[in-house]
Amino acid sequence: MADIGLASRREADEMVAKGSVFVNGKPAVMGMQIDPKKDKVTLKGKKPSYVYYMYNKPMGIVTTGPQGDEVDILEDVKFPVPVFPVGRLDKESHGLILMTNDRRITHRLLDPSSEHEKEYRVTLAKGVTGSFIKKLEHGMIVDGERTKSTKVSRESNTTFRIVLTEGKNRQIRKMVEAAGDSVVDLLRLRIEHIKIGDLQEGAFKSIPKAELALLLKKLRLN
């Protein structure tokens, strides 16, 4: 259950202890070994009530794990129910983050092999040139590994858009630095088809039903 994102390991243990987990129709016990190919695991109880929000993270707010006097998302905003961020957006960056209590989403959305798109608008200190765009498009060596080829489009003399299907740590900033420039501003505009639109900085709202249905379909969770 933990491996597929249905619950944390502690929550899974609690579900077993409460008698909510069954293997081949019989109550599961702690430490029980199962064969995923032969055994049927079922859950008993109330169907989970999931919520899905889109949140516009301001600069200066960390996603998780605040240090010292840092403030994270859950300190900055009071959500109606306990939720967590799907993925990260570094402290100096701002823009769209999905917030949910559905643990199934994280791996399916962030797994690089699934190639789910995330789009960003980036402002540079020096400027956008044709050679700069080509370097980013064709992939670059970052932390000893080559980034995937990607879509990059010039928006102005100092601004471009980039679409990533992977999520290496501070990837865009490192790519820009490797290309000989530095990032002045980095804004995440969308995750798959879900766009930040006119959502105000620091605000959140439920993902519209049609957009949520499409997202869950893409993640094979509908």
C-alpha positions in Angstrom: 0.0 0.0 0.0 2.9 2.3 0.8 4.7 1.5 -2.5 1.6 2.4 -4.6 1.0 5.6 -2.6 -2.2 4.5 -1.0 -0.9 5.3 2.5 2.3 5.9 4.4 4.0 2.9 6.0 2.7 4.0 9.4 -0.8 4.4 8.1 -0.7 1.1 6.4 0.4 -0.6 9.7 -2.5 1.1 11.4 -5.0 -0.1 8.8 -3.7 -3.7 9.3 -3.9 -3.3 13.1 -7.5 -2.1 12.8 -8.5 -5.1 10.7 -9.2 -3.0 7.6 -6.9 -5.0 5.3 -7.8 -8.4 3.9 -5.7 -10.9 2.0 -7.7 -13.4 0.0 -10.7 -12.6 2.1 -9.0 -13.1 5.4 -7.8 -10.4 7.9 -4.1 -9.5 7.3 -1.7 -9.6 10.2 1.5 -7.6 10.8 4.6 -8.9 9.0 2.5 -11.1 6.7 4.2 -11.8 3.4 2.1 -11.7 0.2 2.7 -12.5 -3.5 1.3 -9.6 -5.6 0.8 -12.0 -8.5 -1.2 -14.6 -6.6 -2.8 -12.9 -3.5 -5.7 -10.5 -3.6 -5.5 -7.5 -1.2 -8.7 -5.6 -0.3 -9.5 -2.8 2.0 -12.6 -2.4 4.2 -14.0 0.9 5.4 -15.0 4.3 4.2 -13.8 5.4 0.8 -11.1 8.1 1.1 -12.2 11.6 0.5 -9.6 13.3 -1.6 -9.1 17.0 -2.3 -7.1 18.6 -5.0 -5.9 22.3 -5.0 -3.8 24.5 -7.2 -1.7 26.9 -5.2 0.4 29.9 -6.4 3.6 29.8 -4.3 5.2 33.2 -3.7 9.0 33.6 -3.7 10.5 33.2 -0.3 8.3 30.3 0.7 9.8 26.9 0.9 7.9 23.8 -0.3 8.7 21.6 2.7 11.3 21.2 5.5 11.7 24.9 6.6 15.0 25.7 8.3 15.5 28.4 10.9 13.1 31.3 10.3 12.0 29.9 6.9 8.2 29.5 6.2 6.8 26.6 4.3 3.5 26.4 2.3 1.5 24.9 5.2 2.6 27.7 7.5 1.8 30.3 4.9 -1.6 29.0 4.0 -4.3 27.3 6.0 -6.0 24.7 3.9 -9.4 23.3 4.9 -8.0 19.8 5.4 -4.5 18.4 5.8 -2.7 18.3 2.4 0.8 18.1 1.1 2.6 19.5 -2.0 3.1 17.3 -5.0 6.8 17.8 -5.9 8.9 20.9 -5.1 9.5 24.4 -6.2 12.6 26.1 -4.8 12.5 29.0 -2.4 13.6 31.6 -5.0 11.0 30.4 -7.6 7.3 31.0 -7.6 4.2 29.7 -9.4 2.0 26.6 -9.6 2.1 23.7 -7.1 -0.6 21.1 -6.7 -1.7 20.3 -3.1 -3.6 17.2 -2.2 -4.2 14.4 0.4 -4.1 11.8 -2.4 -0.8 10.0 -1.9 -1.3 8.0 -5.2 -0.6 11.1 -7.3 3.0 11.9 -6.3 4.8 9.0 -8.0 2.6 8.9 -11.0 2.9 12.6 -11.7 6.6 13.0 -10.9 8.0 9.8 -12.3 10.4 11.0 -15.2 9.5 7.9 -17.3 5.9 9.2 -17.4 7.0 12.4 -19.1 4.3 14.7 -17.6 4.9 18.3 -18.7 5.7 21.3 -16.5 6.1 24.7 -18.1 8.1 27.6 -16.8 8.7 31.3 -17.8 12.3 32.3 -17.1 13.9 35.7 -17.1 17.6 36.0 -17.6 20.3 38.5 -16.4 22.0 38.8 -19.8 19.5 37.8 -22.6 18.1 35.1 -24.8 20.0 34.2 -28.0 19.5 31.6 -30.6 22.6 29.7 -29.5 21.3 29.8 -25.9 18.0 28.3 -26.9 19.6 25.5 -28.9 21.8 24.5 -25.9 18.8 24.1 -23.7 16.7 22.3 -26.3 19.3 19.7 -27.1 20.0 18.8 -23.5 23.0 19.7 -21.3 25.3 18.1 -18.8 24.0 18.9 -15.3 25.5 17.3 -12.2 27.2 14.7 -14.4 24.0 13.7 -16.3 22.6 14.9 -19.6 19.1 16.5 -19.4 16.4 15.4 -21.8 15.8 17.3 -25.1 13.0 19.8 -24.4 10.8 22.5 -25.8 12.2 26.0 -25.5 10.7 29.2 -27.0 11.9 32.8 -26.8 9.3 35.2 -25.4 11.4 38.4 -25.3 15.0 39.6 -25.3 15.4 38.4 -21.7 12.6 35.9 -21.3 11.9 32.4 -22.5 9.6 29.5 -21.8 10.7 25.9 -21.2 8.8 22.7 -20.8 10.3 19.9 -18.6 9.3 16.3 -18.3 11.9 15.6 -15.6 12.6 17.2 -12.3 16.2 17.3 -11.3 17.1 19.5 -8.4 17.2 23.2 -9.4 17.4 21.9 -13.0 16.5 25.1 -14.9 18.9 27.3 -12.9 21.7 24.8 -13.4 21.0 24.6 -17.1 21.0 28.4 -17.5 24.3 28.7 -15.5 25.9 26.0 -17.7 24.8 28.0 -20.7 26.6 31.1 -19.4 23.8 33.1 -17.8 21.9 33.4 -14.6 18.2 33.4 -13.6 16.5 36.6 -12.5 13.0 35.2 -12.2 11.5 31.7 -12.5 7.7 31.1 -12.7 6.0 27.8 -13.1 3.0 28.3 -15.4 1.4 24.9 -15.7 1.6 21.2 -14.7 0.3 19.1 -17.6 -2.9 20.9 -18.7 -3.5 22.7 -15.4 -2.5 26.4 -15.8 -1.9 29.0 -13.1 -4.0 31.5 -15.0 -5.1 34.5 -13.0 -4.7 32.7 -9.6 -3.3 35.4 -7.2 0.1 34.8 -5.6 -0.3 33.1 -2.2 -3.8 32.0 -3.0 -5.3 28.5 -3.7 -8.4 27.1 -5.2 -9.9 23.7 -6.0 -8.8 22.3 -9.4 -11.9 22.6 -11.7 -13.8 19.4 -12.1 -13.1 18.9 -15.9 -9.4 19.6 -15.4 -9.2 17.3 -12.4 -11.0 14.5 -14.3 -8.6 14.8 -17.2 -5.6 14.8 -14.8 -6.8 11.6 -13.0 -7.4 10.0 -16.3 -3.8 10.8 -17.4 -2.6 9.3 -14.2 -4.8 6.2 -14.6 -6.7 7.0 -11.4 -10.2 7.6 -12.7 
